[in-house]
Each structure stands twice: as structure tokens, then as C-alpha cells.
Amino acid sequence: MIDVLVWNKYTRIVMQLAERLNISPERALNLFYNSKVYSFLLNKEYPLITMSDDYITDEIMLELQRKQE
């Protein structure tokens, strides 16, 4: 059950990224899986998974902005 909830959360985040960046969901999925934020989501020591979808999406957006600087 938990896995389904986590996958649904990932899906919502990817779709938010696609919408905010005006890119395809496939491209957004690639950005998501290659982000540092995703690695923190996998790490059980960090409670990032408990944060809202918007918060996590914002963190990925900030990460992408930092990469462009």
C-alpha cells in the first residue's frame, strides 16, 4: 500500500514539473529521476517524502535554477 502512495506522489510531482516547465511528462520524469531531491526522497533518514507535493516540486525547481547559474 505504501508503495502505491509513494508512486502516486511521484506522479503528481512529475506532472507539476511538466506543467511548470512547459515540457513533456517524459522529460519531467527524466529531470525528476536525475535530481538530488529524488535521491533524498529515497533516503529514509530524510523526512522529505512527508512534505507536500508543491514543496518537493519547488525544491526540484530550485535545484534546476542553481544548475543554470
SULLIN-V558658 format. One record per residue. N is the residue number from 1. RES is the residue in one small letter. PHI is phi in radians with two decimals (999 if undefined). PSI is psi in radians with two decimals (* if undefined). Layout:
n=N res=RES phi=PHI psi=PSI
n=N res=RES phi=PHI psi=PSI
This chain:
n=1 res=m phi=999 psi=-0.77
n=2 res=i phi=-1.06 psi=-0.71
n=3 res=d phi=-1.02 psi=-0.71
n=4 res=v phi=-1.12 psi=-0.73
n=5 res=l phi=-1.13 psi=-0.72
n=6 res=v phi=-1.15 psi=-0.77
n=7 res=w phi=-1.11 psi=-0.66
n=8 res=n phi=-1.12 psi=-0.68
n=9 res=k phi=-1.11 psi=-0.81
n=10 res=y phi=-1.02 psi=-0.74
n=11 res=t phi=-1.08 psi=-0.78
n=12 res=r phi=-1.10 psi=-0.71
n=13 res=i phi=-1.13 psi=-0.79
n=14 res=v phi=-1.07 psi=-0.74
n=15 res=m phi=-1.16 psi=-0.63
n=16 res=q phi=-1.13 psi=-0.75
n=17 res=l phi=-1.05 psi=-0.80
n=18 res=a phi=-1.03 psi=-0.75
n=19 res=e phi=-1.19 psi=-0.81
n=20 res=r phi=-1.13 psi=-0.66
n=21 res=l phi=-1.62 psi=-0.08
n=22 res=n phi=0.97 psi=0.89
n=23 res=i phi=-2.24 psi=2.98
n=24 res=s phi=-1.23 psi=2.68
n=25 res=p phi=-1.03 psi=-0.57
n=26 res=e phi=-1.13 psi=-0.75
n=27 res=r phi=-1.15 psi=-0.74
n=28 res=a phi=-1.09 psi=-0.69
n=29 res=l phi=-1.08 psi=-0.74
n=30 res=n phi=-1.07 psi=-0.81
n=31 res=l phi=-1.07 psi=-0.75
n=32 res=f phi=-1.06 psi=-0.91
n=33 res=y phi=-1.17 psi=-0.40
n=34 res=n phi=-1.72 psi=0.15
n=35 res=s phi=-1.54 psi=2.72
n=36 res=k phi=-1.19 psi=-0.56
n=37 res=v phi=-1.03 psi=-0.73
n=38 res=y phi=-1.06 psi=-0.71
n=39 res=s phi=-1.12 psi=-0.59
n=40 res=f phi=-1.22 psi=-0.60
n=41 res=l phi=-1.10 psi=-0.59
n=42 res=l phi=-1.33 psi=-0.41
n=43 res=n phi=-1.42 psi=2.03
n=44 res=k phi=-1.21 psi=-0.26
n=45 res=e phi=-1.29 psi=-0.37
n=46 res=y phi=-1.80 psi=2.30
n=47 res=p phi=-1.48 psi=0.45
n=48 res=l phi=-1.02 psi=-0.60
n=49 res=i phi=-1.07 psi=-0.39
n=50 res=t phi=-1.43 psi=-0.16
n=51 res=m phi=-1.37 psi=2.86
n=52 res=s phi=-1.20 psi=2.78
n=53 res=d phi=-1.03 psi=-0.74
n=54 res=d phi=-1.07 psi=-0.74
n=55 res=y phi=-1.08 psi=-0.82
n=56 res=i phi=-1.14 psi=-0.74
n=57 res=t phi=-1.07 psi=-0.75
n=58 res=d phi=-1.02 psi=-0.73
n=59 res=e phi=-1.11 psi=-0.69
n=60 res=i phi=-1.16 psi=-0.71
n=61 res=m phi=-1.08 psi=-0.74
n=62 res=l phi=-1.09 psi=-0.72
n=63 res=e phi=-1.06 psi=-0.76
n=64 res=l phi=-1.13 psi=-0.68
n=65 res=q phi=-1.12 psi=-0.73
n=66 res=r phi=-1.10 psi=-0.62
n=67 res=k phi=-1.16 psi=-0.50
n=68 res=q phi=-1.43 psi=-0.28
n=69 res=e phi=-1.38 psi=*
